[in-house]
Amino acid sequence: QVQLVESGGGLVQPGGSLRLSCVASRAIFSINFMGWYRQGTGKQRELVAGIPSGGSTLYADSVKGRFTISRDDVKNTVYLQMNSLKPEDTAVYYCKAVVASAYSAMDYWGKGTLVTVSS
């Protein structure tokens, strides 16, 4: 079991920045994959950025060069630094953890944090 708690969302003007945090209830070095997803109104949930255990980070094309995902294994926290925000970045942002074993993989989700980009 993994509980995930996101924070850091809010209202920001276009061009501004926010940093989201996702705190996990267990050591994140034991989690195979952690990622940030988002879901805008009337849209499907999409991957924004991911950080596999021991692998390279990955980003959606729409956020490359603007968003950065990072992790702090001491604090069991994954961050999403979002710069140069655009109105189209408005969405609920969710943290996801994937824990895999030899036989299965389990997905765990946080409850989300709302990011609104508007003037």
Secondary structure as UniProt FT lines:
FT   STRAND          4..7
FT   STRAND          10..12
FT   TURN            14..15
FT   STRAND          18..24
FT   HELIX           28..30
FT   STRAND          33..39
FT   TURN            41..42
FT   STRAND          46..52
FT   TURN            53..54
FT   STRAND          58..59
FT   TURN            61..66
FT   STRAND          67..72
FT   TURN            73..76
FT   STRAND          77..82
FT   HELIX           87..89
FT   STRAND          91..100
FT   STRAND          105..109
FT   STRAND          113..117
//
